[in-house]
Amino acid sequence: MLRAVPETVVVIPTYDERDNVVGLLPTVLAAIDCHVVVVDDDSPDGTAQAVAALAAAD
């Protein structure tokens, strides 16, 4: 019986990382087949909004 390869989930914790996460997420998604979970700790710099915009464009 063939066993499926476990699914990969990448968890990225963030705080004030808007500029970094905008470059990081496309790189991670292009490198491996995975799900990405971004955990933001209420960043005042708009990290969550930037991630939401990237997700909406995907």
Jmol script that loads the backbone (N, CA, C; Angstrom):
load data "model"
ATOM      1  N   MET A   1       0.844  -1.175   0.000  1.00  0.00           N
ATOM      2  CA  MET A   1       0.000   0.000   0.000  1.00  0.00           C
ATOM      3  C   MET A   1       0.895   1.245   0.000  1.00  0.00           C
ATOM      4  N   LEU A   2       0.573   2.168  -0.862  1.00  0.00           N
ATOM      5  CA  LEU A   2       1.321   3.419  -0.929  1.00  0.00           C
ATOM      6  C   LEU A   2       0.877   4.357   0.185  1.00  0.00           C
ATOM      7  N   ARG A   3       1.853   4.993   0.794  1.00  0.00           N
ATOM      8  CA  ARG A   3       1.539   5.971   1.833  1.00  0.00           C
ATOM      9  C   ARG A   3       1.756   7.365   1.273  1.00  0.00           C
ATOM     10  N   ALA A   4       0.849   8.230   1.557  1.00  0.00           N
ATOM     11  CA  ALA A   4       0.961   9.612   1.086  1.00  0.00           C
ATOM     12  C   ALA A   4       2.053  10.335   1.871  1.00  0.00           C
ATOM     13  N   VAL A   5       2.714  11.237   1.188  1.00  0.00           N
ATOM     14  CA  VAL A   5       3.710  12.076   1.854  1.00  0.00           C
ATOM     15  C   VAL A   5       2.970  13.038   2.777  1.00  0.00           C
ATOM     16  N   PRO A   6       3.439  13.200   3.999  1.00  0.00           N
ATOM     17  CA  PRO A   6       2.753  14.133   4.902  1.00  0.00           C
ATOM     18  C   PRO A   6       2.708  15.543   4.315  1.00  0.00           C
ATOM     19  N   GLU A   7       1.610  16.198   4.521  1.00  0.00           N
ATOM     20  CA  GLU A   7       1.453  17.571   4.049  1.00  0.00           C
ATOM     21  C   GLU A   7       2.310  18.500   4.908  1.00  0.00           C
ATOM     22  N   THR A   8       2.924  19.465   4.266  1.00  0.00           N
ATOM     23  CA  THR A   8       3.795  20.400   4.974  1.00  0.00           C
ATOM     24  C   THR A   8       3.044  21.688   5.273  1.00  0.00           C
ATOM     25  N   VAL A   9       3.142  22.113   6.507  1.00  0.00           N
ATOM     26  CA  VAL A   9       2.573  23.388   6.924  1.00  0.00           C
ATOM     27  C   VAL A   9       3.711  24.233   7.485  1.00  0.00           C
ATOM     28  N   VAL A  10       3.876  25.426   6.940  1.00  0.00           N
ATOM     29  CA  VAL A  10       4.897  26.357   7.407  1.00  0.00           C
ATOM     30  C   VAL A  10       4.200  27.420   8.245  1.00  0.00           C
ATOM     31  N   VAL A  11       4.647  27.585   9.477  1.00  0.00           N
ATOM     32  CA  VAL A  11       4.081  28.591  10.375  1.00  0.00           C
ATOM     33  C   VAL A  11       5.097  29.724  10.500  1.00  0.00           C
ATOM     34  N   ILE A  12       4.644  30.943  10.205  1.00  0.00           N
ATOM     35  CA  ILE A  12       5.526  32.109  10.246  1.00  0.00           C
ATOM     36  C   ILE A  12       4.993  33.088  11.291  1.00  0.00           C
ATOM     37  N   PRO A  13       5.683  33.193  12.439  1.00  0.00           N
ATOM     38  CA  PRO A  13       5.271  34.188  13.434  1.00  0.00           C
ATOM     39  C   PRO A  13       5.787  35.568  13.028  1.00  0.00           C
ATOM     40  N   THR A  14       4.966  36.591  13.202  1.00  0.00           N
ATOM     41  CA  THR A  14       5.377  37.934  12.785  1.00  0.00           C
ATOM     42  C   THR A  14       5.001  38.979  13.828  1.00  0.00           C
ATOM     43  N   TYR A  15       5.780  40.035  13.837  1.00  0.00           N
ATOM     44  CA  TYR A  15       5.460  41.265  14.567  1.00  0.00           C
ATOM     45  C   TYR A  15       6.269  42.374  13.915  1.00  0.00           C
ATOM     46  N   ASP A  16       5.591  43.340  13.366  1.00  0.00           N
ATOM     47  CA  ASP A  16       6.231  44.439  12.630  1.00  0.00           C
ATOM     48  C   ASP A  16       7.148  43.922  11.521  1.00  0.00           C
ATOM     49  N   GLU A  17       6.641  42.998  10.732  1.00  0.00           N
ATOM     50  CA  GLU A  17       7.435  42.382   9.668  1.00  0.00           C
ATOM     51  C   GLU A  17       6.818  42.585   8.286  1.00  0.00           C
ATOM     52  N   ARG A  18       6.034  43.631   8.107  1.00  0.00           N
ATOM     53  CA  ARG A  18       5.347  43.846   6.832  1.00  0.00           C
ATOM     54  C   ARG A  18       6.301  43.782   5.645  1.00  0.00           C
ATOM     55  N   ASP A  19       7.370  44.534   5.689  1.00  0.00           N
ATOM     56  CA  ASP A  19       8.288  44.576   4.551  1.00  0.00           C
ATOM     57  C   ASP A  19       8.954  43.227   4.301  1.00  0.00           C
ATOM     58  N   ASN A  20       9.273  42.504   5.356  1.00  0.00           N
ATOM     59  CA  ASN A  20       9.921  41.200   5.200  1.00  0.00           C
ATOM     60  C   ASN A  20       8.953  40.124   4.718  1.00  0.00           C
ATOM     61  N   VAL A  21       7.749  40.106   5.268  1.00  0.00           N
ATOM     62  CA  VAL A  21       6.808  39.037   4.931  1.00  0.00           C
ATOM     63  C   VAL A  21       6.321  39.151   3.482  1.00  0.00           C
ATOM     64  N   VAL A  22       6.266  40.361   2.952  1.00  0.00           N
ATOM     65  CA  VAL A  22       5.838  40.552   1.561  1.00  0.00           C
ATOM     66  C   VAL A  22       6.817  39.880   0.594  1.00  0.00           C
ATOM     67  N   GLY A  23       8.085  39.860   0.927  1.00  0.00           N
ATOM     68  CA  GLY A  23       9.072  39.167   0.103  1.00  0.00           C
ATOM     69  C   GLY A  23       9.199  37.698   0.439  1.00  0.00           C
ATOM     70  N   LEU A  24       8.981  37.357   1.707  1.00  0.00           N
ATOM     71  CA  LEU A  24       9.159  35.983   2.160  1.00  0.00           C
ATOM     72  C   LEU A  24       8.076  35.036   1.651  1.00  0.00           C
ATOM     73  N   LEU A  25       6.824  35.430   1.744  1.00  0.00           N
ATOM     74  CA  LEU A  25       5.731  34.517   1.396  1.00  0.00           C
ATOM     75  C   LEU A  25       5.804  34.003  -0.042  1.00  0.00           C
ATOM     76  N   PRO A  26       5.976  34.851  -1.045  1.00  0.00           N
ATOM     77  CA  PRO A  26       6.082  34.320  -2.410  1.00  0.00           C
ATOM     78  C   PRO A  26       7.278  33.382  -2.582  1.00  0.00           C
ATOM     79  N   THR A  27       8.364  33.658  -1.879  1.00  0.00           N
ATOM     80  CA  THR A  27       9.548  32.803  -1.963  1.00  0.00           C
ATOM     81  C   THR A  27       9.269  31.425  -1.380  1.00  0.00           C
ATOM     82  N   VAL A  28       8.633  31.378  -0.227  1.00  0.00           N
ATOM     83  CA  VAL A  28       8.297  30.100   0.410  1.00  0.00           C
ATOM     84  C   VAL A  28       7.341  29.311  -0.472  1.00  0.00           C
ATOM     85  N   LEU A  29       6.307  29.964  -0.967  1.00  0.00           N
ATOM     86  CA  LEU A  29       5.305  29.271  -1.782  1.00  0.00           C
ATOM     87  C   LEU A  29       5.876  28.769  -3.102  1.00  0.00           C
ATOM     88  N   ALA A  30       6.863  29.457  -3.648  1.00  0.00           N
ATOM     89  CA  ALA A  30       7.492  29.015  -4.893  1.00  0.00           C
ATOM     90  C   ALA A  30       8.471  27.871  -4.652  1.00  0.00           C
ATOM     91  N   ALA A  31       9.022  27.790  -3.458  1.00  0.00           N
ATOM     92  CA  ALA A  31      10.059  26.801  -3.170  1.00  0.00           C
ATOM     93  C   ALA A  31       9.498  25.418  -2.859  1.00  0.00           C
ATOM     94  N   ILE A  32       8.396  25.358  -2.120  1.00  0.00           N
ATOM     95  CA  ILE A  32       7.846  24.062  -1.724  1.00  0.00           C
ATOM     96  C   ILE A  32       6.329  24.083  -1.816  1.00  0.00           C
ATOM     97  N   ASP A  33       5.765  22.884  -1.968  1.00  0.00           N
ATOM     98  CA  ASP A  33       4.314  22.729  -1.983  1.00  0.00           C
ATOM     99  C   ASP A  33       3.860  22.638  -0.527  1.00  0.00           C
ATOM    100  N   CYS A  34       3.244  23.687  -0.034  1.00  0.00           N
ATOM    101  CA  CYS A  34       2.888  23.712   1.376  1.00  0.00           C
ATOM    102  C   CYS A  34       1.721  24.656   1.630  1.00  0.00           C
ATOM    103  N   HIS A  35       1.220  24.550   2.830  1.00  0.00           N
ATOM    104  CA  HIS A  35       0.280  25.535   3.356  1.00  0.00           C
ATOM    105  C   HIS A  35       1.088  26.464   4.242  1.00  0.00           C
ATOM    106  N   VAL A  36       0.732  27.740   4.248  1.00  0.00           N
ATOM    107  CA  VAL A  36       1.434  28.710   5.088  1.00  0.00           C
ATOM    108  C   VAL A  36       0.435  29.323   6.060  1.00  0.00           C
ATOM    109  N   VAL A  37       0.810  29.338   7.324  1.00  0.00           N
ATOM    110  CA  VAL A  37       0.024  29.989   8.362  1.00  0.00           C
ATOM    111  C   VAL A  37       0.875  31.129   8.907  1.00  0.00           C
ATOM    112  N   VAL A  38       0.370  32.345   8.786  1.00  0.00           N
ATOM    113  CA  VAL A  38       1.074  33.503   9.327  1.00  0.00           C
ATOM    114  C   VAL A  38       0.359  33.907  10.609  1.00  0.00           C
ATOM    115  N   VAL A  39       1.116  33.969  11.692  1.00  0.00           N
ATOM    116  CA  VAL A  39       0.574  34.359  12.989  1.00  0.00           C
ATOM    117  C   VAL A  39       1.127  35.742  13.310  1.00  0.00           C
ATOM    118  N   ASP A  40       0.245  36.731  13.339  1.00  0.00           N
ATOM    119  CA  ASP A  40       0.676  38.101  13.603  1.00  0.00           C
ATOM    120  C   ASP A  40       0.186  38.532  14.978  1.00  0.00           C
ATOM    121  N   ASP A  41       1.056  39.167  15.730  1.00  0.00           N
ATOM    122  CA  ASP A  41       0.736  39.598  17.094  1.00  0.00           C
ATOM    123  C   ASP A  41       0.288  41.059  17.118  1.00  0.00           C
ATOM    124  N   ASP A  42      -0.724  41.368  16.297  1.00  0.00           N
ATOM    125  CA  ASP A  42      -1.319  42.710  16.248  1.00  0.00           C
ATOM    126  C   ASP A  42      -0.289  43.789  15.911  1.00  0.00           C
ATOM    127  N   SER A  43       0.488  43.540  14.869  1.00  0.00           N
ATOM    128  CA  SER A  43       1.517  44.490  14.442  1.00  0.00           C
ATOM    129  C   SER A  43       0.911  45.833  14.063  1.00  0.00           C
ATOM    130  N   PRO A  44       1.500  46.926  14.536  1.00  0.00           N
ATOM    131  CA  PRO A  44       0.993  48.243  14.177  1.00  0.00           C
ATOM    132  C   PRO A  44       1.437  48.703  12.790  1.00  0.00           C
ATOM    133  N   ASP A  45       2.312  47.941  12.125  1.00  0.00           N
ATOM    134  CA  ASP A  45       2.850  48.377  10.829  1.00  0.00           C
ATOM    135  C   ASP A  45       2.049  47.876   9.629  1.00  0.00           C
ATOM    136  N   GLY A  46       0.953  47.155   9.862  1.00  0.00           N
ATOM    137  CA  GLY A  46       0.133  46.676   8.756  1.00  0.00           C
ATOM    138  C   GLY A  46       0.530  45.307   8.230  1.00  0.00           C
ATOM    139  N   THR A  47       1.248  44.534   9.037  1.00  0.00           N
ATOM    140  CA  THR A  47       1.654  43.193   8.615  1.00  0.00           C
ATOM    141  C   THR A  47       0.438  42.342   8.240  1.00  0.00           C
ATOM    142  N   ALA A  48      -0.564  42.316   9.093  1.00  0.00           N
ATOM    143  CA  ALA A  48      -1.746  41.486   8.838  1.00  0.00           C
ATOM    144  C   ALA A  48      -2.453  41.901   7.552  1.00  0.00           C
ATOM    145  N   GLN A  49      -2.549  43.180   7.299  1.00  0.00           N
ATOM    146  CA  GLN A  49      -3.201  43.661   6.085  1.00  0.00           C
ATOM    147  C   GLN A  49      -2.389  43.284   4.845  1.00  0.00           C
ATOM    148  N   ALA A  50      -1.075  43.342   4.941  1.00  0.00           N
ATOM    149  CA  ALA A  50      -0.222  42.962   3.812  1.00  0.00           C
ATOM    150  C   ALA A  50      -0.363  41.479   3.508  1.00  0.00           C
ATOM    151  N   VAL A  51      -0.417  40.657   4.546  1.00  0.00           N
ATOM    152  CA  VAL A  51      -0.597  39.213   4.356  1.00  0.00           C
ATOM    153  C   VAL A  51      -1.972  38.933   3.763  1.00  0.00           C
ATOM    154  N   ALA A  52      -2.989  39.619   4.242  1.00  0.00           N
ATOM    155  CA  ALA A  52      -4.340  39.435   3.701  1.00  0.00           C
ATOM    156  C   ALA A  52      -4.393  39.814   2.226  1.00  0.00           C
ATOM    157  N   ALA A  53      -3.708  40.871   1.849  1.00  0.00           N
ATOM    158  CA  ALA A  53      -3.683  41.285   0.441  1.00  0.00           C
ATOM    159  C   ALA A  53      -2.981  40.240  -0.420  1.00  0.00           C
ATOM    160  N   LEU A  54      -1.892  39.672   0.080  1.00  0.00           N
ATOM    161  CA  LEU A  54      -1.202  38.611  -0.664  1.00  0.00           C
ATOM    162  C   LEU A  54      -2.091  37.383  -0.806  1.00  0.00           C
ATOM    163  N   ALA A  55      -2.798  37.026   0.258  1.00  0.00           N
ATOM    164  CA  ALA A  55      -3.685  35.859   0.213  1.00  0.00           C
ATOM    165  C   ALA A  55      -4.832  36.080  -0.768  1.00  0.00           C
ATOM    166  N   ALA A  56      -5.366  37.283  -0.800  1.00  0.00           N
ATOM    167  CA  ALA A  56      -6.473  37.585  -1.711  1.00  0.00           C
ATOM    168  C   ALA A  56      -6.028  37.536  -3.166  1.00  0.00           C
ATOM    169  N   ALA A  57      -4.763  37.868  -3.412  1.00  0.00           N
ATOM    170  CA  ALA A  57      -4.241  37.868  -4.781  1.00  0.00           C
ATOM    171  C   ALA A  57      -3.863  36.471  -5.256  1.00  0.00           C
ATOM    172  N   ASP A  58      -3.762  35.516  -4.331  1.00  0.00           N
ATOM    173  CA  ASP A  58      -3.328  34.156  -4.677  1.00  0.00           C
ATOM    174  C   ASP A  58      -4.457  33.363  -5.278  1.00  0.00           C
TER     175      ASP A  58
END
end "model"
wireframe off; spacefill off
backbone 0.3
color backbone group
